[in-house]
Amino acid sequence: MAIASPDNKNNWDCALAEAAFMTGLERNAEVVNMTSYAPLFAHEEGWQWTPDLIWFNNLQTYATPNYYVQKLYGNNAGTDLIAITDKGKAITGQNGMFATAVIDKATSEIIIKVVNTTNKAQKTDIAVKGKKLSKTGKITTLKSDSLEAENGFGKDVIAPKESTFTLGSSKIDVEVPAQALIIMRVKIK
């Protein structure tokens, strides 16, 4: 399919792949200082590329799933990268999971991003060494049951949802939904 096709729009499959890719960018923050998404805006009747983040017409706008991925990463950048591993290895696609973790010194929080690219929910069992954590945290979930799903004018079917979770002892035990990006924020005591 040509890139200039009106049918080539950002769907959840594209955004989920982008979220997994961005864990690699964050994990290599000492090399990757900045990233940029282009193109940003497109008018429904006059556009050059179709994988734009925000579409508009003369009366409405809508954000694509990719917009929400970019926004969530941008709003949860943190200040210091910390290791998040499974059996001593960075989580870079094992069992369809991708993950990174950072500390935000300004808010005294640990921020963990996990992407599950499989079609089955998976449990996390994350221990944070050397840090005492609050008993509750905030979780933001971006997901869709259909990889072909996309937002449109008047239909924002893929958008972040926020909730809270409780930590079990010193571990973060959270179920990551199928085909989802989750971002967990936990205060450091």
C-alpha positions as CSV (number, residue, x, y, z in Angstrom):
1,M,0.0,0.0,0.0
2,A,1.4,3.4,-0.9
3,I,2.1,5.9,1.8
4,A,-0.1,8.5,0.1
5,S,-3.2,6.2,0.3
6,P,-6.1,7.5,2.3
7,D,-6.5,4.0,3.7
8,N,-3.0,4.1,5.2
9,K,-3.9,5.6,8.6
10,N,-2.5,5.1,12.0
11,N,-4.1,2.1,13.6
12,W,-3.4,0.3,16.9
13,D,-1.0,-2.1,15.3
14,C,1.2,0.8,14.2
15,A,1.0,2.5,17.5
16,L,1.7,-0.7,19.5
17,A,4.8,-1.4,17.4
18,E,5.9,2.2,17.9
19,A,5.5,1.9,21.7
20,A,7.7,-1.2,21.7
21,F,10.3,0.6,19.5
22,M,10.3,3.5,21.9
23,T,11.3,1.3,24.8
24,G,14.6,0.8,22.9
25,L,15.0,4.6,22.5
26,E,14.5,5.1,26.2
27,R,16.8,2.2,27.2
28,N,19.5,3.8,25.0
29,A,19.0,7.4,26.3
30,E,22.7,7.9,26.6
31,V,22.9,7.7,22.8
32,V,19.4,8.9,21.8
33,N,19.0,12.4,23.1
34,M,15.9,13.5,21.3
35,T,13.3,12.0,18.9
36,S,10.7,13.7,16.8
37,Y,7.5,12.4,15.1
38,A,6.7,13.8,11.7
39,P,4.3,14.6,10.2
40,L,2.1,16.0,12.9
41,F,-1.1,17.5,11.3
42,A,-3.2,16.6,8.4
43,H,-6.4,18.0,7.0
44,E,-8.9,15.3,5.9
45,E,-9.2,16.8,2.4
46,G,-5.6,18.0,1.9
47,W,-2.6,16.0,3.1
48,Q,0.8,14.8,1.9
49,W,1.4,11.8,4.1
50,T,-1.2,9.7,5.9
51,P,0.5,8.5,9.1
52,D,0.0,11.9,10.8
53,L,-0.6,12.2,14.5
54,I,-3.6,14.6,14.5
55,W,-6.2,14.9,11.8
56,F,-8.6,17.8,11.4
57,N,-11.3,19.2,9.2
58,N,-13.0,22.6,9.4
59,L,-15.0,21.7,12.5
60,Q,-13.3,18.8,14.3
61,T,-10.0,17.1,15.3
62,Y,-9.0,13.7,16.5
63,A,-5.8,12.2,17.8
64,T,-4.5,8.9,16.5
65,P,-3.4,6.0,18.7
66,N,0.2,7.0,17.8
67,Y,-0.5,10.5,19.2
68,Y,-1.4,8.9,22.6
69,V,1.8,6.8,22.5
70,Q,3.9,9.8,21.9
71,K,2.1,11.8,24.5
72,L,2.4,9.1,27.2
73,Y,6.1,8.7,26.6
74,G,6.6,12.5,26.6
75,N,4.7,13.0,29.8
76,N,6.5,10.1,31.6
77,A,10.1,10.7,30.6
78,G,11.7,10.7,34.0
79,T,15.2,11.9,34.8
80,D,17.3,8.8,35.4
81,L,17.2,5.4,33.6
82,I,17.2,2.4,35.8
83,A,17.6,-1.3,34.9
84,I,14.5,-3.4,34.4
85,T,15.4,-7.0,33.6
86,D,14.1,-10.5,33.4
87,K,16.7,-13.1,34.4
88,G,19.4,-10.5,34.1
89,K,18.5,-9.4,30.6
90,A,16.8,-6.2,29.5
91,I,13.2,-6.8,28.5
92,T,13.5,-6.4,24.8
93,G,10.8,-8.7,23.3
94,Q,11.0,-11.9,25.3
95,N,7.5,-13.4,25.3
96,G,6.3,-10.3,23.4
97,M,7.1,-7.9,26.2
98,F,9.2,-4.7,26.1
99,A,9.9,-2.6,29.1
100,T,11.9,0.4,30.5
101,A,12.0,2.0,33.9
102,V,13.1,5.5,35.0
103,I,13.1,7.6,38.1
104,D,11.6,11.1,38.1
105,K,13.6,13.0,40.7
106,A,11.2,16.0,40.4
107,T,8.2,13.9,41.6
108,S,10.1,11.2,43.5
109,E,8.5,8.5,41.5
110,I,9.5,5.4,39.6
111,I,7.9,5.2,36.1
112,I,7.7,1.8,34.4
113,K,6.6,1.4,30.8
114,V,5.6,-2.1,29.7
115,V,4.4,-3.0,26.2
116,N,2.7,-6.4,25.7
117,T,2.5,-7.2,21.9
118,T,0.9,-10.6,22.4
119,N,-2.7,-11.5,22.2
120,K,-2.8,-12.7,25.8
121,A,-2.6,-10.8,29.1
122,Q,0.7,-11.3,31.0
123,K,1.6,-10.8,34.7
124,T,4.4,-8.6,35.8
125,D,6.6,-9.4,38.8
126,I,8.8,-6.4,39.1
127,A,11.0,-5.9,42.1
128,V,12.7,-2.5,42.7
129,K,16.0,-3.0,44.4
130,G,17.2,-0.5,47.0
131,K,14.0,1.6,47.0
132,K,11.1,1.7,49.4
133,L,7.9,2.3,47.5
134,S,4.4,3.6,48.3
135,K,1.7,0.9,48.8
136,T,-0.3,2.3,45.8
137,G,0.5,3.5,42.4
138,K,-1.1,5.0,39.3
139,I,-1.4,3.0,36.1
140,T,-2.3,4.4,32.6
141,T,-3.4,1.9,30.0
142,L,-3.6,2.3,26.3
143,K,-5.0,-0.7,24.5
144,S,-7.4,-2.1,21.9
145,D,-8.7,-5.6,21.3
146,S,-8.3,-5.1,17.6
147,L,-5.0,-4.3,16.0
148,E,-6.9,-2.7,13.1
149,A,-8.8,-0.2,15.3
150,E,-8.2,3.4,14.7
151,N,-9.6,6.7,15.9
152,G,-11.6,9.0,13.7
153,F,-13.9,12.0,13.7
154,G,-16.4,11.4,16.5
155,K,-14.9,8.1,17.5
156,D,-12.0,8.1,20.0
157,V,-11.9,4.4,20.6
158,I,-8.3,4.2,21.6
159,A,-7.4,6.6,24.4
160,P,-5.5,6.3,27.7
161,K,-7.4,5.2,30.8
162,E,-6.1,5.9,34.3
163,S,-6.6,3.8,37.5
164,T,-4.7,2.9,40.6
165,F,-3.2,-0.4,41.8
166,T,-1.9,-1.8,45.1
167,L,1.6,-3.1,45.5
168,G,2.1,-6.6,47.0
169,S,5.0,-6.3,49.4
170,S,7.9,-4.8,47.6
171,K,7.0,-6.1,44.2
172,I,4.8,-4.6,41.5
173,D,2.4,-7.4,40.4
174,V,0.2,-6.1,37.6
175,E,-1.5,-7.8,34.8
176,V,-0.6,-6.2,31.4
177,P,-3.5,-6.6,29.1
178,A,-3.1,-8.2,25.6
179,Q,-1.9,-5.7,22.9
180,A,-1.4,-2.9,25.4
181,L,1.0,-0.2,26.6
182,I,0.9,0.4,30.3
183,I,2.7,3.1,32.3
184,M,3.0,2.6,36.1
185,R,4.0,5.5,38.4
186,V,4.9,4.7,42.0
187,K,6.1,7.1,44.7
188,I,9.4,6.5,46.3
189,K,9.2,6.8,50.1
